[in-house]
Structures are given as C-alpha cells and as structure tokens.
C-alpha cells in the first residue's frame, strides 16, 4: 500500500509539466500551418510530439534530470525546414511565440529554419536562464533586439548567416531560389551594439555573414571569458582594436571578409591560446609580422586576399607553432616555396595562390601528407615526377603557372585525389591515364598544349571535365559514355571534327556541354532532347548544318533551371573556385564563375550553317538567359512565342535571312538587356514598350529592308487608327456622306439612277477595302 502511495506521487513528477507540453504542441501546430507540413509524414521532424505521451520522451526535447522536476531545459529544433529544398518556405518568426513560455529553457537551437522577420526580442526576454542560443542560417532582418543583451547567463550566441544575399548563402544555396521565388532579401544589419559587453559569461559569439557595419565595438574587449569570436563576412570598417590581445582566452579570432584597415595589432601575440586566426579579404596593410609564427598554439592561419598586406621575403621564419592550415593568398611571396614549410608536419591545407613564387614544386612538398594544395597563379616551372607520392592529396590546384612538358604519369597514383586543376600552363603530349575506379571527380586540363584524340581515360566518378583550348583532334570517342556521371563537359577551341554523335546524348547527367570553336559538321540530332538536365549548350563556330531541331523545346532544364545544390560538383564549386566557363555573353567572351553557374541557362548555335525556320518550340525555354542563333542561314519569321522567354537577357538573331516584323510579344521580356537583329530582311515598326524602349543601339537593327521606329530615329509612316477611315474607304462612302454637302436630292436621284442603270434592283456590295501604303514622311502618332 505504501509503495502504491509513493508511485502515485512519484510517477507524475517524472513527466514534463502539462503547461509546457501544451505550448510545445501549440508550436508544432503553428509550424505545420506555416510550412504546410503533415504531422502524419514519417519524415516530419516533430512526428513524436503528441498529446498522449510524455514530452520528455519526444524527439528533440530534453528535460531536467532532477527528481522533483522534469521541466523542459533543451529544445533541438534545427533544420525543421530544409533551406536547400527546391521550394524553400519562409517561416514567420512569430511561430516561436509559444516557446517563450518555456521559461526553464537553458538550451535553444533553431538553426536553419528559414525563419524570417525581426527577432522577437520581447519573447527572448522571458528566457532568462538561456545559456545556449543558436539561430544560425535563418532569414532574420533588422537589428539585434536589446533584450538579447539582458540574457546574463548566455555563454553561446550564434546569429550568423542571416543574410540571404550574403556570400555564404549565395555559394551554398545559389541565387536561383531568390530569382524564382522572389524572396525578400532580409539580413541583420546596423552597428554591433555596445550592449554586447553586457554578456559577461559569453564564450562563443558568431555574427558571421550578415550586414553589420561600423567598427568593432570596444565593449567586446570586456568579454574576458570569450573563446571564439567570429565577425567575418560583414561590412565592418576601421582598425582591429589594438587591445584585442586582452581577450586572453581567445582560441578563434575570425574577422575575415570585411573592410577592416590598418595593420595587424601587435597585441595578438599575447593570445597564448590562439588556434585560429582569420584576417583574409580585408583592407589590412603593412608587412605580415613574423611573430605570428611564435604563437605556439596557432594551428590555422588565414591572411591575404588583397595586395596591401604583404609578406616580408627577407624574414627568416623559424616557426614555434605546428600549423594545420595556412593561407597566404595574394601576399606578394616571391622566390621559391619557403623551406620552413617542410617543418609543418601537421599541414593538411596550404594556399599560396596568386603570389610570385617561381622554381620547382619541391620534392619535400610532394612527400608531405597534405590534403589540399593551392598554388595557382604563380610562376612555378617544374612539376616533379614524384608528385604522385603525395598520397594524401585530395585537391591539387596548379593552374596559371609556367609548367611545361608532359604531365607526370605518377599523378594518376594519387588514389584519394578528388579535384585536379592543371589549367593555363604549357603541358604537352597526351592526357594522363587515370584508373576507372579512381575517386577523381573534377579534372581541368584546359588551356594547355595537349594533343592526340579526345581522352576518355578518366575516373568513372568524373563529374566535371574541362579540356578546352588544347590541340585535341579527331571525332568524339564513343567511350565518353563510360563517364556516366558526367555533368560538365568543356571541349571548346580544339580541332574536333566529324558529326555530333548520337551516343553523346546518352549521358543523361550532362548539365553543361561546350563544343564551340571546333570543326563539327552534320546536323544536330533530335536525340539531344534526351539530355533533360542540359541547361548550357554551346556549339557555336562549327560547320553544323540542317534545321534547328523542334525537340529543343523539350529541354527540361532550359525550361526551368535547377535551384538547389543537388550534386557533388556543386559542393566542389562551393568549396573551391575552379576556372570560369568561357561563353559568348552579350557580344563578348566572358567567363561565368563556377560559384554561379547554376543560375545560368544558355543556348548558343551561332556561326554555323543552319537553315530553315526557327521552331516555335524554342519559345517554351522559359529558363534561358541567353539565346544566340546569329551567323547562320535561318529564314522565316521571328516566332511570336519568343515573348514567353521571361528570363531572357540576351537575344542575338543577327546575320541571317529572317523576314517579316519583329513580334510585338518581345515587349514582355522584362529581363532583356541585349537584342541584335541586324543583317536580316526585317521590316515594319520596331515594338515599343517595356525593355524594347531601351534597345536603342542603331547597329543592332542595321542592314534590314524596312525597319522603322523611335529606337533608330527613323519615323514610321502614318498609322491610321481603326476609327479613322483611310483614303479608299472615304471614296467608297462618298455616296452616303459627301453627297450631303452637295444636296440631299442630288445625292438621292444619282443613287437611284445608278441602281436602275445596272438592270438589277439589289443592294450592291461595298467596294473592296484595301490599305494604301503612304511613302511620305509624317509624324509618329
């Protein structure tokens, strides 16, 4: 009996408080409504939240372990909505309101939920026990509410990456989401308040990737417990506080990607616990101090990014630290690669790009267990045969140097190699032979002097293959189909001949195909429509003949371009900047950055021998940003369906045999900034309205048979309105109207006489109406 009595009172104490359960269920309900989620979906993050169970047993909920209280103390509510989904949903920050009633909360994680609007400061004021608050990767706007700075127990605060147009979001999730969905560009902004100094227990503070301006507040220097400070990727100005070295517990100081000026404060050398220092991509100036390498705890050092902060090439460095990561990008390093780097046995990441380094790639560097080497854009001249000894390498970027001769065969022995960039050198001979089971996903050998047949001896994991601007010749090999995961293939500016083979269009994963400036001939096969992922096609400057396939209108990825990072190649181009894809963009050769390729959809068929009419089906390619069919033998009219190309920025139809009028539907193209229809047989009035009013470069309409309009300062003939009878219609109506001026009786008897003289008593049909073209100049109506 005593035991039952005790159970009666103990069991309820093991459950979470009823009022907290109810507010959590209320949050779930609001969240479902805001996101159109389903509580029945087994993948829904809050499926276990139901009224019949103890909320302490729900997923993402933690309760106190005290025997007399089971209050909710932690909520792990991260990634309830995927920010990278194909249709991202913005969730109003007001859905958080019920959570503010759980006043026992110590830990709150609402990371990556697309929350938008202002941070609800009044609500957070209720959570006075908070120790950990993570709001990373949302879409908040405005300033940090002052109530946040009253949370005296706070030790961890992360408000980073709330700028949808910040660098991190652009690179990770692309701008396509914003273009398609027209999302509001929110971000945290304003000065970092001085009240930040009130959070005396703060140990970790991250405000990265927002739009904070002004200088670093001096009150931060009072946060003596601070271990990690990340203010990177904002708009902060002025100098780094000279007393920054007073934060003696700092292990991470990240101030990169701002507009900070001045030199590196000497007080940093007092930070005896410093492990990570990120100062790259600012406006810092002066010499890089050698004492940085005397900080024994230093593991990760990122400097440079502008040419004002420079390396002292005469300094003798004897490091007391053991680095894991080192970046001295664009710091003016000259001479050979420094020997002291050979002492850094823990080095896994080395970036010495965009300097003035010369001489050989050192043997000792090949023998170190470095995972990532970036030496692009230097003047290095010799790649050793033993480069394949670098068995730990995953990324090797040596583009833009003076390497020559054959590519060392040993490079194919690096089994872990994922990305190889040897572009913009003077390598000759054949391409290396990689094993089919290698892990290599990205290979760039473009802009060299490699020759022979188009190589196909690459890993079956290949996603990106750039071989452009070499001397490869012959037909496209059938073995290309072995690269079944290939997404980007660039073979521009080679000597490739033969026809476009149908087997090429069996690589269903292809997203980008550039074959421009070769000697391809024959027609474009209808099978090209099998490439449902293809969004960039450039076959310009070849000898292709035949008609433009009607099935181009079925190119799914050109109708609606992708808007998520769904492939391994996307992740590579997020992590590193590989060489640009060169295309003819609005009348000039330009490179499209690998970080933004996913927002482009292009079709370039220019400078071939194509004939026939433009298929109306091209008007269904709503995702196209550029359409170029210039320098062919295309005839017929410009399709009115082109008015549906809502994303089109550039349309070049010049140097063909097009006739008829420019369709009025082009006024619907609100993104159009470049239009060229010169050297055709077009006539009539150039449409007015919308972007067409800005297409006023006369050279883009030149050498047509009869175009007129305000864009070329050539007035059109008088265009009579439908309400005004034209000359012939006036003559036809003379009997009934002009006769009134002479006299009703004369008009009447004249009409009767004519009727009877014909021998028929019936109503004659009106004379045939026709418009008479006026050749004289007149004002535009």
Buried (B, 14 or more C-beta within 10 A) or exposed (E): EEEEEEEEEEEEEEBBBEEBBBBBBBBBBBBBEBBEBEEEEEEBBBBEBEEEEEBBEBEBBBBBEEEEEBBBBBBBBBBBBBBBEEEBBBBEBBBBBBBBBBEBBBBBBBBBBBBBBBBBBEBBBBBEBBBBBBBBBBBBBBBBBEBBBBBEBBBBBBBBBBBBEBBBBBBBBBBBBBBBEEBEEBBBBEBBBEBBBBBEBBBBBBBBBBBBBEBBBEBBBBBEEBBBBBBBBBEBBEBBBBEBBBBEBBBBBBBBBBBBBBBBBEBBBBBEBBBBBBBBBBBBBEBBBBEBBBBEBBBBBBBBBBEBBBBBEEEEBEBEBBBBBBBBBBBBBEEEBBEEBBEBEEBBBBBBBBBBBBEBBBEEBBBBEBBBBBBBBBEBBBBBEBBBBBEEBBBBBBBBBEBBEBBBEBBBBBEBBBBBBBBBBEBBEBBBEBBEEBBBBBBBBBBBEBBEBBBBBBBBBBBBBBBBBBEBBEEBBEEBBBBEBBBBBBBBBBBBBEBBBEBBBBBEBBBBBBBBBBEBBBBBBBBBBBBBBBBBBBBBBBEBBBBBBEBBBBBBBBBBBBBBBEBBBBEBBBEBBBBEBBBBBBBEEEEBBBBBBBBBBBBBBBBBEBBEBBBBBBBBBBBBBBBBBBBBEBBBBBBBBBBBBEBBBBBBBBBBEBBEBBBBBBBBBEEBEBBBBBBBBBBBBBBBEBBBBEBBBEEBBBBBEEBBBBBBEBBBBBEBEEEEBBEBBEEBEEEEEEBEEEEEEEBEEEEEEEBEEEEEEEEEEEEEEEEEEEEEEEEEE
